[in-house]
């Protein structure tokens, strides 16, 4: 709860600081705010507290995911230095929106009441609708914001209908009480409960870009400024999957038989669409958008496993995916800003002109592909191990492994371009010392988690 209060205060303070003549103070100030929140959040470990008449609970589950989302934002902010250097007039608003979005994300991992989950989703979503269209001079950015807002509003309505039906069937919004409610196996109440559950699954699946509700993702990710795309791909997805698992575990565990077929179909379709869709892309940014869809599928596999290993595998996968994605989007942003393209050709010869950028991008691609000695390898290993506890799901593992092999193809296209393609543009990419340091930290963290995964995997 302290983290939510601090983020809200810091977001407002940041808006007032935006009136100062120089915008350069905003970046270090935003990082300082988040470092304070990260430290304060850790103080709540092993200190479970409930708030708002038991509508919000800050326990170890919430603290762990809040820590990952806050750390992700801290590592992402250095790549916004271009906005500060150019004295962007809206920089204070951008940072405040990210701080407010984190408030919604924390509510999504700490809720005990479905209404609190809905409020958290809306706080997070409204901030994302705004930043998606933040580049007002770009037609693609305007299109991305409009698509995201209209589709997001539509699916929010579907989820709200589902929440109302769950309340009608159980008489409560509390997820623990919903889980304990006795629903008749037939009749109107049971039908209403199942339909409400299905609508909630559809609503959250849209938020995490799970197929077949993924159709907005490639266009929105491509049109949104890359800095904010990275936030969508990491923090929004982490909050969505963590909220999804908590909801199913606390409220709908007894209905496992009812939602399992639907969710496993969504998972398989997400894996197929994400990986196959990424193969045919010529834009590295759209490839990362489809990659984000595929990783939603791997995260959903942990939810399908639905055992004692699920929470820890989701936590580790979220951290591994977030660090790799920040590096990937960060390098992409630097390259595209100075070479004017999101295509694979923009990376040609990067290994010769900018060895650090090329190495960080290589480690990122290897981690996203699940290659050993990177965090991504153990992320997939823990997910597969959780699923394998149910031997009847062996077929799902086989499909996931085959599609993971497909992923190696499109991730390595970037690596090949950096090291094996001729240098078309010999100009060196200009990188700030802060961005370089951040890339080094992310790369070291990715390799460290690939060597000693127990540093995080045993937290939950």
C-alpha positions as CSV (number, residue, x, y, z in Angstrom):
1,X,0.0,0.0,0.0
2,X,2.9,2.3,0.7
3,X,4.2,1.8,-2.8
4,X,0.8,2.8,-4.2
5,X,0.7,6.0,-2.1
6,X,4.3,6.9,-3.0
7,X,3.8,6.4,-6.7
8,X,0.6,8.5,-6.7
9,X,2.4,11.3,-4.8
10,X,5.5,11.1,-7.0
11,X,3.4,11.2,-10.1
12,X,1.7,14.4,-9.0
13,X,5.1,15.9,-7.9
14,X,6.6,15.0,-11.2
15,X,3.9,17.0,-13.0
16,X,4.7,20.1,-11.0
17,X,8.4,19.7,-11.6
18,X,7.6,19.6,-15.3
19,X,7.1,23.4,-15.1
20,X,10.8,24.0,-14.6
21,X,12.7,25.5,-17.5
22,X,15.0,22.6,-18.1
23,X,13.6,19.1,-18.6
24,X,16.9,17.3,-17.9
25,X,16.1,17.0,-14.1
26,X,13.0,14.8,-14.9
27,X,14.8,11.6,-15.8
28,X,17.1,11.3,-12.7
29,X,14.2,12.4,-10.6
30,X,11.9,9.7,-12.0
31,X,14.6,7.1,-11.5
32,X,15.0,8.3,-7.9
33,X,11.3,8.0,-7.3
34,X,11.2,4.4,-8.5
35,X,14.3,3.4,-6.6
36,X,12.6,4.7,-3.4
37,X,9.4,2.7,-4.3
38,X,11.5,-0.4,-5.0
39,X,13.2,-0.2,-1.6
40,X,10.0,0.6,0.3
41,X,8.2,-2.3,-1.4
42,X,10.8,-4.8,-0.2
43,X,10.0,-3.7,3.4
44,X,6.6,-5.4,3.0
45,X,8.2,-8.8,2.6
46,X,6.7,-11.3,5.1
47,X,4.4,-8.5,6.4
48,X,1.0,-9.3,4.9
49,X,-1.4,-6.4,5.2
50,X,-5.0,-5.9,4.0
51,X,-6.6,-2.6,3.1
52,X,-10.0,-1.1,2.0
53,X,-12.1,-3.6,3.9
54,X,-10.1,-6.6,2.6
55,X,-10.3,-5.4,-1.1
56,X,-6.5,-5.2,-1.4
57,X,-3.8,-7.4,0.1
58,X,-0.1,-6.8,0.0
59,X,1.5,-10.2,0.6
60,X,4.7,-11.8,-0.7
61,X,3.1,-12.6,-4.1
62,X,2.2,-8.9,-4.6
63,X,5.6,-7.7,-3.3
64,X,7.5,-10.0,-5.6
65,X,5.6,-9.0,-8.8
66,X,5.6,-5.3,-7.7
67,X,9.4,-5.6,-7.4
68,X,9.8,-7.0,-10.9
69,X,7.5,-4.3,-12.4
70,X,9.3,-1.5,-10.6
71,X,12.7,-2.8,-11.5
72,X,11.6,-3.2,-15.1
73,X,10.6,0.5,-15.3
74,X,13.8,1.6,-13.6
75,X,15.8,-0.2,-16.3
76,X,13.6,1.1,-19.0
77,X,13.8,4.8,-18.1
78,X,17.4,5.4,-19.3
79,X,16.3,4.8,-22.8
80,X,14.1,7.9,-22.6
81,X,17.1,10.2,-22.4
82,X,16.5,11.3,-26.0
83,X,13.2,12.9,-24.8
84,X,15.1,14.8,-22.1
85,X,17.9,15.9,-24.4
86,X,15.4,17.2,-26.9
87,X,13.5,19.0,-24.1
88,X,10.2,17.3,-25.0
89,X,7.5,19.6,-23.6
90,X,5.4,16.5,-22.5
91,X,8.2,14.6,-20.8
92,X,6.8,15.2,-17.3
93,X,3.4,13.9,-18.4
94,X,5.1,10.8,-19.9
95,X,6.9,9.9,-16.7
96,X,3.8,10.6,-14.5
97,X,1.7,8.4,-16.7
98,X,4.1,5.5,-16.2
99,X,4.1,6.1,-12.5
100,X,0.3,6.1,-12.4
101,X,0.3,3.0,-14.7
102,X,2.4,1.2,-12.0
103,X,-0.2,2.1,-9.4
104,X,-2.8,0.1,-11.5
105,X,-0.3,-2.7,-12.0
106,X,0.3,-3.1,-8.3
107,X,-3.5,-3.1,-7.7
108,X,-3.7,-5.9,-10.3
109,X,-1.3,-8.2,-8.3
110,X,-2.6,-7.3,-4.8
111,X,-6.4,-7.3,-5.3
112,X,-8.7,-9.5,-3.1
113,X,-11.9,-8.1,-4.7
114,X,-12.7,-8.3,-8.5
115,X,-13.8,-4.6,-8.4
116,X,-10.2,-3.7,-7.3
117,X,-8.9,-5.8,-10.2
118,X,-11.1,-3.9,-12.6
119,X,-10.0,-0.5,-11.2
120,X,-6.4,-1.6,-11.5
121,X,-6.8,-2.7,-15.1
122,X,-8.5,0.6,-16.0
123,X,-5.9,2.8,-14.3
124,X,-3.2,0.9,-16.2
125,X,-5.1,0.8,-19.5
126,X,-6.0,4.5,-19.6
127,X,-2.4,5.5,-19.2
128,X,-1.4,3.2,-22.0
129,X,-4.1,4.6,-24.3
130,X,-2.6,8.0,-23.9
131,X,1.1,7.1,-24.4
132,X,0.2,5.0,-27.4
133,X,-0.8,8.2,-29.2
134,X,1.9,10.4,-27.7
135,X,3.6,11.0,-31.0
136,X,1.0,13.4,-32.3
137,X,2.8,14.0,-35.6
138,X,2.8,10.3,-36.5
139,X,-0.3,8.9,-38.3
140,X,0.7,5.4,-37.1
141,X,0.8,6.5,-33.5
142,X,-2.6,8.1,-33.8
143,X,-4.0,5.0,-35.4
144,X,-2.4,2.8,-32.6
145,X,-4.0,4.9,-29.9
146,X,-7.4,4.8,-31.5
147,X,-7.3,1.0,-32.1
148,X,-6.1,0.3,-28.6
149,X,-8.7,2.6,-27.0
150,X,-11.7,1.3,-29.0
151,X,-10.7,-2.4,-28.7
152,X,-9.7,-2.0,-25.1
153,X,-13.0,-0.4,-24.2
154,X,-14.9,-3.1,-26.0
155,X,-13.1,-5.9,-24.1
156,X,-13.4,-4.0,-20.9
157,X,-17.1,-4.1,-21.3
158,X,-17.0,-7.8,-21.9
159,X,-15.0,-8.3,-18.7
160,X,-17.4,-6.1,-16.8
161,X,-20.4,-8.1,-17.9
162,X,-18.5,-11.2,-16.7
163,X,-17.9,-9.7,-13.3
164,X,-21.6,-8.8,-12.9
165,X,-22.6,-12.4,-13.8
166,X,-20.2,-13.8,-11.3
167,X,-21.7,-11.5,-8.6
168,X,-25.2,-12.6,-9.6
169,X,-24.2,-16.2,-9.3
170,X,-22.3,-16.0,-6.0
171,X,-23.5,-12.8,-4.3
172,X,-19.9,-11.5,-3.7
173,X,-17.0,-9.8,-5.4
174,X,-14.4,-11.2,-3.0
175,X,-12.3,-13.8,-4.8
176,X,-11.9,-16.0,-1.7
177,X,-15.6,-16.0,-1.1
178,X,-16.3,-16.7,-4.8
179,X,-13.9,-19.7,-4.5
180,X,-15.9,-21.0,-1.5
181,X,-19.3,-20.4,-3.0
182,X,-21.5,-23.4,-3.6
183,X,-22.8,-23.3,-7.2
184,X,-25.3,-25.8,-8.3
185,X,-24.1,-28.1,-11.0
186,X,-27.0,-27.3,-13.3
187,X,-29.6,-24.5,-13.6
188,X,-29.5,-20.8,-14.2
189,X,-26.9,-19.9,-11.6
190,X,-24.4,-22.4,-12.9
191,X,-24.9,-21.2,-16.5
192,X,-24.5,-17.6,-15.4
193,X,-21.3,-18.5,-13.4
194,X,-19.7,-20.3,-16.4
195,X,-20.6,-17.5,-18.8
196,X,-19.3,-14.9,-16.4
197,X,-16.1,-16.8,-16.0
198,X,-15.7,-17.1,-19.8
199,X,-16.2,-13.4,-20.3
200,X,-13.5,-12.6,-17.6
201,X,-11.1,-15.0,-19.3
202,X,-11.7,-13.3,-22.7
203,X,-11.2,-9.8,-21.1
204,X,-7.9,-10.6,-19.5
205,X,-6.7,-12.6,-22.5
206,X,-7.1,-9.4,-24.5
207,X,-5.0,-7.4,-22.0
208,X,-2.1,-9.9,-22.2
209,X,-2.3,-10.3,-26.0
210,X,-3.3,-13.9,-26.0
211,X,-4.8,-15.3,-29.3
212,X,-7.4,-15.0,-30.7
213,X,-7.7,-11.7,-28.9
214,X,-4.2,-10.6,-30.0
215,X,-5.2,-8.8,-33.3
216,X,-4.5,-5.3,-31.9
217,X,-1.0,-6.1,-30.7
218,X,1.2,-5.8,-33.9
219,X,-0.4,-2.6,-35.1
220,X,-0.4,-0.9,-31.7
221,X,3.1,-2.0,-30.8
222,X,4.4,-0.8,-34.2
223,X,2.6,2.6,-34.0
224,X,3.4,3.3,-30.4
225,X,6.7,5.0,-29.7
226,X,9.2,2.3,-29.0
227,X,9.9,3.4,-25.4
228,X,6.3,2.9,-24.5
229,X,6.0,-0.3,-26.5
230,X,8.7,-1.7,-24.2
231,X,6.6,-0.8,-21.2
232,X,3.5,-2.4,-22.7
233,X,5.4,-5.6,-23.6
234,X,6.9,-6.0,-20.1
235,X,5.0,-4.4,-17.2
236,X,1.5,-4.6,-18.7
237,X,2.0,-8.3,-19.6
238,X,3.6,-9.2,-16.2
239,X,0.7,-7.5,-14.3
240,X,-1.9,-9.2,-16.5
241,X,-0.6,-12.7,-16.2
242,X,0.0,-12.4,-12.4
243,X,-3.5,-11.1,-11.9
244,X,-4.9,-13.9,-14.2
245,X,-3.2,-16.6,-12.2
246,X,-4.3,-15.1,-8.8
247,X,-7.9,-14.9,-10.0
248,X,-8.0,-18.5,-11.3
249,X,-6.2,-19.9,-8.2
250,X,-8.3,-18.0,-5.6
251,X,-11.7,-17.7,-7.2
252,X,-12.0,-20.4,-9.8
253,X,-9.9,-23.3,-8.7
254,X,-13.0,-25.4,-8.1
255,X,-14.1,-24.6,-11.6
256,X,-10.9,-25.9,-13.2
257,X,-12.7,-28.5,-15.3
258,X,-14.9,-25.7,-16.8
259,X,-12.2,-23.3,-17.8
260,X,-9.3,-25.7,-18.6
261,X,-10.4,-26.6,-22.2
262,X,-10.9,-23.0,-23.1
263,X,-7.6,-21.8,-21.7
264,X,-5.6,-24.6,-23.2
265,X,-7.1,-23.8,-26.6
266,X,-6.1,-20.1,-26.1
267,X,-2.6,-21.2,-25.0
268,X,-1.9,-23.4,-28.0
269,X,-3.3,-20.8,-30.5
270,X,-1.2,-18.1,-28.8
271,X,2.0,-20.1,-29.2
272,X,1.2,-20.9,-32.9
273,X,0.1,-17.4,-33.9
274,X,2.9,-15.7,-32.0
275,X,5.8,-17.8,-33.4
276,X,4.5,-18.3,-37.0
277,X,3.5,-14.7,-37.2
278,X,7.0,-13.5,-36.2
279,X,8.6,-15.6,-38.9
280,X,7.1,-13.7,-41.8
281,X,7.8,-10.2,-40.5
282,X,10.4,-7.9,-42.1
283,X,10.2,-5.3,-39.3
284,X,12.1,-6.1,-36.2
285,X,9.5,-4.2,-34.2
286,X,6.6,-6.2,-35.5
287,X,8.7,-9.3,-34.9
288,X,9.0,-8.3,-31.2
289,X,5.3,-7.7,-31.1
290,X,4.5,-11.3,-32.3
291,X,7.3,-12.5,-30.0
292,X,5.4,-10.8,-27.1
293,X,2.3,-12.8,-28.1
294,X,4.2,-16.1,-28.1
295,X,5.7,-15.4,-24.7
296,X,2.2,-14.8,-23.4
297,X,1.5,-18.4,-24.5
298,X,4.5,-19.7,-22.5
299,X,3.3,-17.8,-19.4
300,X,-0.2,-19.2,-19.8
301,X,1.3,-22.7,-19.8
302,X,2.3,-22.1,-16.2
303,X,-1.3,-21.2,-15.4
304,X,-2.6,-24.3,-17.2
305,X,-0.2,-26.4,-15.0
306,X,-2.1,-25.0,-12.0
307,X,0.1,-26.5,-9.3
308,X,2.5,-25.4,-6.6
309,X,5.2,-24.5,-9.2
310,X,3.0,-22.2,-11.2
311,X,3.5,-19.0,-9.3
312,X,7.3,-19.3,-9.1
313,X,7.6,-20.2,-12.8
314,X,5.5,-17.2,-13.8
315,X,7.6,-14.9,-11.6
316,X,10.9,-16.2,-13.0
317,X,9.6,-16.1,-16.6
318,X,8.3,-12.5,-16.1
319,X,11.7,-11.3,-14.9
320,X,13.7,-13.2,-17.6
321,X,11.3,-12.0,-20.4
322,X,11.3,-8.4,-19.0
323,X,15.1,-8.0,-18.9
324,X,15.6,-9.5,-22.4
325,X,12.8,-7.3,-23.9
326,X,14.1,-4.1,-22.3
327,X,17.5,-4.7,-23.9
328,X,15.9,-5.7,-27.3
329,X,13.5,-2.7,-27.4
330,X,16.3,-0.4,-26.0
331,X,18.7,-1.3,-28.8
332,X,16.0,-1.2,-31.4
333,X,15.0,2.3,-30.2
334,X,18.6,3.6,-30.5
335,X,19.2,2.0,-33.9
336,X,15.8,3.1,-35.4
337,X,16.1,6.7,-34.1
338,X,19.5,7.2,-35.8
339,X,19.1,4.9,-38.9
340,X,15.5,5.7,-39.5
341,X,14.2,2.1,-39.8
342,X,12.7,-0.8,-37.8
343,X,13.7,-3.4,-40.4
344,X,16.3,-6.1,-39.9
345,X,18.6,-4.2,-42.4
346,X,18.9,-1.4,-39.8
347,X,21.0,-3.8,-37.7
348,X,23.5,-4.6,-40.5
349,X,27.1,-4.3,-39.3
350,X,26.1,-3.3,-35.8
351,X,28.7,-5.7,-34.4
352,X,31.5,-3.7,-36.0
353,X,30.2,-0.2,-35.4
354,X,28.8,-0.7,-31.9
355,X,30.1,-3.9,-30.3
356,X,28.3,-3.2,-26.9
357,X,24.9,-2.7,-28.6
358,X,25.4,-5.9,-30.7
359,X,26.5,-8.0,-27.7
360,X,23.5,-6.8,-25.5
361,X,21.1,-7.5,-28.4
362,X,22.6,-10.9,-29.0
363,X,22.2,-11.9,-25.3
364,X,18.7,-10.6,-25.4
365,X,17.8,-12.6,-28.5
366,X,19.4,-15.7,-27.1
367,X,17.4,-15.3,-23.9
368,X,14.1,-14.8,-25.7
369,X,14.9,-17.9,-27.8
370,X,15.6,-19.9,-24.6
371,X,19.3,-20.7,-25.3
372,X,21.3,-22.2,-22.3
373,X,23.3,-19.9,-20.1
374,X,20.7,-17.2,-20.4
375,X,17.7,-16.5,-18.1
376,X,15.3,-17.4,-20.9
377,X,16.5,-21.0,-20.9
378,X,15.6,-21.6,-17.3
379,X,12.4,-19.6,-17.7
380,X,11.2,-22.1,-20.3
381,X,12.6,-25.0,-18.3
382,X,10.6,-24.0,-15.2
383,X,7.5,-23.6,-17.2
384,X,7.9,-27.0,-18.9
385,X,8.7,-28.6,-15.5
386,X,5.5,-27.2,-14.0
387,X,3.4,-28.5,-16.9
388,X,5.2,-31.9,-16.9
389,X,3.8,-32.6,-13.4
390,X,0.7,-33.6,-15.3
391,X,1.8,-36.4,-17.7
392,X,-1.3,-36.0,-19.8
393,X,0.0,-32.6,-21.0
394,X,3.1,-34.0,-22.6
395,X,1.6,-33.2,-26.0
396,X,1.6,-29.5,-25.0
397,X,5.3,-29.6,-24.1
398,X,6.1,-31.1,-27.6
399,X,4.1,-28.3,-29.3
400,X,5.8,-25.7,-27.2
401,X,9.3,-27.1,-27.9
402,X,8.8,-27.3,-31.6
403,X,7.5,-23.7,-31.7
404,X,10.4,-22.6,-29.5
405,X,12.7,-24.0,-32.2
406,X,10.8,-21.9,-34.7
407,X,11.5,-18.9,-32.5
408,X,15.3,-19.5,-32.9
409,X,15.0,-18.7,-36.6
410,X,13.5,-15.2,-36.3
411,X,15.6,-14.2,-33.3
412,X,18.8,-15.2,-35.1
413,X,17.9,-13.1,-38.1
414,X,18.8,-10.1,-35.9
415,X,22.1,-11.7,-34.8
416,X,23.0,-12.6,-38.4
417,X,22.3,-9.0,-39.6
418,X,24.6,-7.6,-36.8
419,X,27.5,-9.8,-37.4
420,X,27.3,-11.3,-40.9
421,X,25.8,-8.6,-43.1
422,X,27.9,-5.9,-44.7
423,X,28.0,-2.5,-43.1
424,X,25.8,-0.3,-45.2
425,X,25.9,2.6,-42.8
426,X,29.4,2.9,-41.1
427,X,28.2,5.7,-38.8
428,X,28.4,4.7,-35.2
429,X,25.2,4.8,-33.2
430,X,25.5,7.4,-30.5
431,X,24.7,5.9,-27.1
432,X,24.6,7.8,-23.8
433,X,26.7,6.5,-20.9
434,X,23.5,5.9,-18.9
435,X,22.0,3.7,-21.6
436,X,25.3,1.9,-22.0
437,X,25.5,1.2,-18.3
438,X,21.9,0.0,-18.3
439,X,22.6,-2.4,-21.1
440,X,25.6,-3.8,-19.3
441,X,23.5,-4.3,-16.1
442,X,20.7,-6.0,-18.0
443,X,23.1,-8.3,-19.9
444,X,24.9,-9.3,-16.7
445,X,21.6,-9.9,-15.0
446,X,20.4,-12.1,-17.9
447,X,23.5,-14.2,-17.9
448,X,23.6,-14.4,-14.1
449,X,20.0,-15.7,-14.0
450,X,21.0,-18.2,-16.6
451,X,23.8,-19.5,-14.4
452,X,22.2,-19.2,-11.0
453,X,18.4,-19.2,-11.4
454,X,17.9,-20.1,-7.8
455,X,18.5,-16.5,-6.9
456,X,14.9,-15.8,-8.0
457,X,13.2,-19.1,-8.7
458,X,12.9,-20.0,-5.0
459,X,11.4,-16.7,-3.8
460,X,7.8,-17.9,-3.9
